[in-house]
Amino acid sequence: MKLLRFLLEIDGKKIREIPFFDNLNIITSKKNSDASGNSVGKSTLGRILDYLFDGSIKPIYIDEEFQTPKQEIEQLLTTSEVYVSLEYLGLDNQYNIIKRRLSTNVDLQDYILNGEEVTSKEYNAHIMGSIFNVYSAKPTLRKLAPKFFRTTQHRMTKTVNFDNGRNVSRSDISTVFLYLFNFNDTEILTKVHKLKTTIKGYERNLKAFNSVISQDKIVSSITSIRREIAKLERSLLSSEKGIDKLEIVSKINAIDDEQNTLSDEILSLDLKIKNIIETKKILSNNEQVYLLSELQSIYEYASVKIESTLEDYRQALAFHNHLLSTKLEFVSHGLINLQEEHEKATVRFAQLNNQKHSLFDELKSKKKIEEISDAMKEIGKLDKELAKLTAIIDKKDDIDSRLFSERKNLTELSGELEAELTNVASFEQKFIDNFKKYTHDFYGVEYKFSLHLDQEKGECIPHVDDVESNNEGGLKRLEVVTFDLAYIKTVCDLKALRPNFVLHDSIDEIDIQHVRKVFDESIKLPGQHIVSMLSDKLNHEDYQKYKPHIILELSQSNKFFKI
């Protein structure tokens, strides 16, 4: 892969166009200037590139030390449309452009991929595939980016623990370094872990089932129960004069069920008929007198003279009599229907009684119904016990089947894991050789590195034995640079599908003699090294020698955003 060009646009106008060279790329301050080379934006390109890789906007306009906004930049990002883009060739050698708006408003931080606005998920997935060759859930883009964009003091002084984000776990570091060292499918580790956990669970369950089965002699019990059921069924099914006793019992049970239903129906009809008869009696009474008495009471209470309402009363009385007549007719009709239903149900009940007595008579000569009923109950009990025991066996067989399948899957995954870990071991050995060479060439001491790879667990604990460097000084930054250059060389040596670029911010603390060695090696490197520094570090000869590799030269009159 290869970074091609960076572009800065403000309100639709091209402000900066920065091409990237194939090897060394220097960002520096203007040489031979009376003005200071500080605060001109040498670190800005790196921070913007990190932002394009879905990083935070804050480092671009927030002072790292004091955490206060840089007012000019904040105003620019607030009041203008500022877009940044990166053109690159992916691992598949395909041309791509990623683009985002620089804005303090999160809602305006667009994700644009090859000229089309996309979601952050689509944007990130494309970068992960085209630049990092990652198609699994882990490692994430934001876990990988700090390794390739060393834009903060923490990243520049922590060789392997470069990610100072929140909730960085030991597992995260392990996953990132396994990826960096050519482990292609990190999800295999998750799958293997889940499979091992599942298998252990099945093994525990199987042990428990085997214990139960052995203790209770389930298999023997099943055989015994089946033998007893067969014996009882033979007794019930044995016929006399061609009559099936079991069938007779079944018919009696069916008659009982139907009689129970009919009993409920007859009872309900009885209640309904009684209610209707009582209603007819009430309706047949002389209600007119009662009504007249009621009306007189109402009129007297209301101080209304009857004479004045006589005609209304007559009309009301006629209407009332009509209602009573209609109601009585309706109720009488309903009574007839219910009585017919009641008679039918009663007749059917009697018929069933006769049928049942006939069946009972048929059984008396053969075997007592109580004995048959007891046998039926015993069969039912044995069937339940058989079902329970059979379910245990079936469950055990299911666990056996699942365990076999998962062990097969684990064997297959273990083969894939072994191949992946072999890749890691090969990459590690090549990296160690390159790292030793660089550290020896740069400062005469061979640093040791180890992944401390646990092949059983598929985990690693990367560590550098940095015998010379301190935690904050120039030697520590040199160690970081050396580590990253050795990584790029290893990627290129093995033609691994991994990024072959790195950006180092502010290497000013590194001694100039070491800077020269780094630059000379970077020029020979088959990968891209982007580095920012003050031009004051370089004497005239150095400046002239490395000037062809300067991609951006800034000054107080030519700051990054040109504001």
Buried (B, 14 or more C-beta within 10 A) or exposed (E): BBBEBBBBBBEEEEBBEBEBBEBBBBBBBBBEBEEEBEEBBBBBBBBBBBBBBBBEBBBBBBEEEEEEBBEEBBBBBBEBBBBBBBBBBBBEEEEBBBBBBBBBEEEEBBBBBEEEEBEEEEBBBBBBBBBBBBEBEBBBBBBBBBBBBBBBBBBBBBBBEBBEEEEBEEEBBBBBBBBBBBBBBBEBBBBBEEBBEBBEBBEEBBEEBEEEBEEEEBEEBBEEBEEBBEEBEEBBEEEEEEEBBBEBBEBBEEBEEBBEEBEEBBEBBEEBBEEBEEBEEEBEEEBEEEBEEEBEEEBEEEEEEEEEEEEEBEEEBEEEEEEBEEBBEEBEEBBEEBBEBBEEBBEBBEEBEEBBEEBEEBBEEBBEBEEBEEBBEEBEEBEEBBEEBBEBBEEBEEBEEBBEEBBEBBEEBBEBBEEBBEBBBBBBEBBBBBBBBBBEEBBEBBBBBEBEBEEEEBBBBBEBEBEEBEEEEBBBBBBBBBBBBBBBBBBBBBEBBBBBBBBBBBBBBBBBEBBBBBBBBBBEBEBBBBBBBBBBBBEEEBBEBBBEBBBBBBBBEBBBBEE
